[in-house]
Amino acid sequence: MKILQVAETCSGGVGRHVRSLCKGLVARGHQLTLAYSPYRTDEAFRQFVTDQRDEIKLISLEVGRTISLTSDLQSIIKLMRFIKSEGQFDVIHGHSSKGGAIARITGRLSQIPTVYTPNGLVMSSPEFSRLEAAVFTMIERILGHLATSRFIVVSEDERELVRGLRLVPRKRITLVQNAIDDEDFENLSGEDLVGSSLDEKPLVFGSTMRFTPEKAPGLLVEAFVRLSEALPQVPMQLMIAGDGKLFDETKEQVEASGVSHKISLLGWRSNVGALLREFDIFVLSSLYEGLSYSLLEAMAAKLPIVSTSVPGMRETISRVPGNVLVPVGDPEALAQGMRKIATVAESESLRQSLQRIGQANHDYVRVRFRQSDATRRTLEVYRCLR
């Protein structure tokens, strides 16, 4: 098949989704073009572009996150001219709100079937007011009904949200869950560590995230501070890897917390597998998600989970006994969830208990969230539109 992928943001989970899908499609012999904005990429995506330059045609789009009639229209015209010069494509697939809008308008004008994966609905962002959320809901609804051949959701919770907002006719919604690359399971899982007491090594809570409002790094820091005050007798640490616009603000919060010696902000890390092996418990503090890749990686790495109840959790961590789910946006609830898992057993056997939960997480994800299956199901969506 001749496929055009369109993405504006190419960092974090969206970048991970696009990279994995593109590599899977190329490996299956499909002809692929990727149109993306170079302004919102991370190191992993830039390396992907370098590695795949000979396998994938690349188009640079001069667009940013916010709506701009000038640059957005120029990108649509650029894509239409490219389609005219290259010949008709079998399908266009747009990712994230901006990439999805550009892809769907281009597809509608070019009369090409168009697939859309939002990777987290933008109107759920805590940065948006009610009015802004209503405007974006209206835009999504118009594009969903007039310019979307298939709407791919990545979790059952996201499907219910899309249905509730009536963003697209129900018969056009398809579930294709986010997944882990097959080879990454080996890199993430590593060898099981022998359990040790807390006298030998502090209990390490950890997280990997973009430092943005929807990931709520400040909420995680506040929850850990409360946990430290509630359990002063338990040696513990908090490690957070990642970067983003809230990094400096979070660093100031840590320095003023009174427990800064227990908290490490690690910055961006490339070797996720090695990092996750330093954690005992993974914590997701997000205010909204599609289905978190960080969480799937942590489960593949055999870590127990404490998470806010964002979309995607019902079909992941809640299915494995021992994981803890807490309300969204409540630092006290998150602290209580962390306390619950930190006191699941006496200190001498705590790590063995945590490792049993982590092994169950690994086994669950390995069976149900494989990238090879996700790529196959996406191709089935494409083929039904031809």
N, C-alpha and C positions, 0 to 999 in steps of 0.2 A: 504493500500500500504506500501511497504518497501522502505523507502526513505533515501538517504544519502545527507546531506547538508555539503558543504565545504566552509569555509571562512578563510581568512588570517587576515584581519583587522576586528576587532569586537568592534570598538569604534564609537562614533558619529552616523551618519545616517545609515551606513552599519550595525553596531551592532543593532541599533533599528529595521532595516528591518528584520534581521535574527531572533531576539528575537520574534518579533510579528508573523512572519510566522511560526516559530517552535511551539509556543504556540497554534496557531490556528490549526496546523496539529495534534498535540497531542490531543487537545480537540475533534477532529473529529475521533479519534481512530486509527490513522495511526502509524506505527512502525517507529521511527525516530532515526537516528544516526547523530551526529554533530561532524565534524572534524574541529578544529580551532586552531589558534596560540595563546598561552597565552601571547605572548609578546606585542600584540596590542589590549588590552581590556581596557574598562573603568569600573568604579565602578558599573554602571548599568548592564553591561554584566557579571561581576563577580558575582553579586547577582543573576542574572538569572541562571548561571551555578549551583550555590548552590541550588537554589530553584527547579531546574528541574533535578537534578542528578538522582532521582529515576524514572523519566519519559522518559529520553532521554539518549541513549548511547553516551558517550563522548570520543573523540580521540584527543590527543594533537599532533599538528604538529610543529616540530621544524623549522619553517620558519620565515623569516622576509620580509620586504617590497621589498628590492632589489633582483634582480635575483641572485641566487646562484645555480650553477649546482649540487653541492654536496647535500645541504639541500633540494632543491626542488626535486631532483631525489629520495632521501631517503623518502620524504613524499609520493611520488607517489607509490614507492615500498611498503611502510607501508599500504597505502590504498588498494592496490591490494591484499596484504596478508590478510588484514582484510576481504575483500569481499570474498576471497576464503574460509576463515574459517567460515564466517557467512552465506554463500549462496548468490545467486544472488539477487541484488536489482532491484526494478522496475525502478528507476530513480535516477540520481545524479544531484544535483543542486549546481552550483558554484556561489559564490558572490565576487565581486570586481575583479580587474585584476589578482592578484596573485592567490587567491582562485579559480577564474574561470579557469585559465590556468591549475592548478593542477587537478581540477575536470574534465575538458574536456579531458586532456591527459589520466587520469585514466579511464574515461568512454570509450574512444576510444579503449584503450588496453584491457579493460574488456568487450567490446561489450555491454555496458549499455547505454540507451538513456540519454543524458546529456543536462541540461538546464543551461543557463548562464544569470545572472543579473549583469551588470557592476556597477550599483549604481554610475554613473558618469564616463565618459570615461577618462581614465588616460592620454591619449595624449592631453587632454584639459588643463592639469595642467600648471600653470604659471612657475612651477619649471623646466619644460622641454624645451630644445632647439628645434629648428626645426628639427635637425637631430634625436634627441631622440624621438620626436613625430612621425617622419617618420618610425623609427624602430619599435616603439610600434604599429603603425597602421599596418605595415606589419605583425607583429606577430598576432595581433587580426584578421587580414584578413585570415591568414592561418588557425588559430584555428576555426574561424567562418565558413569557408567552409568545413573543413575536420573533425571537432570534435564537432560541435554544432548542436544538434537536434532542439532546440528552443532558441531564443535570446529574453529575456524579457526586454523591455524598460519601463521606469517608467513615461515617458511623451511623448507627440506628438513631441515636439522639439527634444528630444533625438532620437526618431524614424527617423526623417528627417536627423539627423546627421549620424546615422548608415547607412541609405540608401545612403547618399551622399558619405561616405567613402567606401562604398561597403564592409562592414565588414562581411556580411553574406547574403546569398540569401534572397530576399525580402519575399518570402513565409514562411520563418522560423521566422520572426519577429512578436512578440506578445506584445501588450500594456497591462501592469498591473500597474496601478498607485500606488505610495506610498500612505499610508492611516493612519488613526488614529484609535487606539484601541477603540472599542465601549465604554468601561467603562471610557476611558480617557476624553471623551467629557464632562462628568459631572465634573471631577476633574479640567479640564482646564477652563471651562466657569465660574463657580462660580456665585455670585450674581452681578447684575448690580449696579454700583456705581452711586450715585447722582452726576451730573455734578457740578463742582466748578469753580470759577474764578482763573486766574493765580496769583492773589494776595494771595490766600489761599494755593495753592500748585503749584510748578513749573511744567512746561510741561516736561514730562519724555519720552525721546527717549530711546529705549532699544533694546538689541539684545542678543541672546544666540548662541555661536559658539565654534568650536575648533579654537585655535589660530594657524592657519596654513596659508601658503601663499594663497591657493585657497579661504579661507574665508575672506582675506584682512582686518584684524582688524585695521591696520594702516590707510587704506583708510577711514574707518568709523570715526576714531578719527579726521583725517584731515578735513573731511566734517563737523563734528560738530564744530570744531574750526572756520571754515569759516562761518558757520551758526551763531555762537555766535557773530562774528564780524559784520555780516550783520544785526542782530536783537538784538542789545545790550539792548533794552528796554524790551525784552521778557524774563521772568524768565524761565530757562530751565536747564535740566540735561541730561547726557548720562550715562546709566548703561549697562555694558557688562558682561555677565556671561560666564564662560568657562575657559579652560586652554589649554596648548599646548606649542610647542617649541618657538612660537613668543610672549609668554606672557611677559617675561622680557623686550624684545625690545619694546613692546607696552607700557609697564609701563614707560619706559624711555621717550618715545614720549609724553605721557600724562604729565609727570613732567615738560617737557620743553615747553609745549604748551601755557602757560600763562593763561589757563582756567582749570587747574587741579582741582580746587575746585568744578567744575561743572561735573567732570567725575569720575565715580566709576568703577573700575575693580573688579568684585565680586568673581572671581575664580569659581571653579566648584560648581554647585548647584544641589541638588537632587530633590528638590520640585519645579518642573518647573511651576506648576499651580499657586502656591503662588507667585513666582517670576514674572510671566507674569502679574499678577494683579497689580503689582507696576508700570507697563508701561502704557503710554498713546498711544504711537505709536511704532510699531516694525519696525526695519530697517535691511534689508539684504544687505550686502555689497559684496557678493561673486563674484569671477571671473569666476567660473563655478560650476554647480550643475547637478544632475540628476533631482530630484524633492525634494526640501528641506523639511525635517521633521520639522525643526525649524519654517519654514514659515507656514506649515500646523497647527502646534501647536498654533502659534500666531493667526491664523485666527480662530481656534476653541475657543481660549480664548477671542474672540470678540475684537481683536485689528485691527485698520487700518494699512496698510502696505506701506512702501516705500522700493522698491527693485531694484537692478540692473537687467537688462534684460537677465538673465541667463536661460537655458533650464527649462521648466516647468512653466514659468510665464504666458505664453499665455493662458493656460487652468486653471489658478488659479486666481491670483490677477487682471489680466486685465479684467476678466469677471465681476468684482464687481465695480460699479462706486465709485469713491472717492479714491481708492488706486492709488499709483504713481509708475510708472516704469521709470527707467533712464538708460542711457548707462553704460556699464560695464567698470570699471577701471578708472573712471573720478571723482575725489573728488569734483570738482566744480559742476558737474551735480548732484551728490548725495546731495550736500549741497542745491542746488536749489530745488531738489525734496522734501527734508525735509522742506525747507522754504514754499513750496507750500502747504503742508498739515498742517503746523503750522499756516497758515494764512487763513484757509478755512472759518473762521468766526471770529467775534469779541471775545475778551477774555472771556466775560461773558457766551457766548454760544458755545465756541470752543469745550469743552468736550462733550456737547450734540451732536454736529455735528460728532465728532470722534466716539462716541458710536454708532451712526446710521450706520456709515460705518462698524464698528466692528461687529455689529449684523448681517449685511448683509453677511460679511465674514463667520461668524459662521454658518449661515443658508446654505450658498453655500457649505462649506466643509462637513457639517453634511450629506447632501444628496449625495454628489459625491465622498467622500474620506473615506469610512468606511472600516476598516480592515477586517471585516467579508466578504465583497464583494471581497476584494483583495485576501484573502485566497482561496475563492471559485474559482475565476478565475485562480489562480495558479494551483489548483488541476485539473481544466479542461485541462490545458496545459499538466500536468503530464499524465492524463488518455488518451489523444489522442496519446501518444507515446507508449503505451503498446501494 
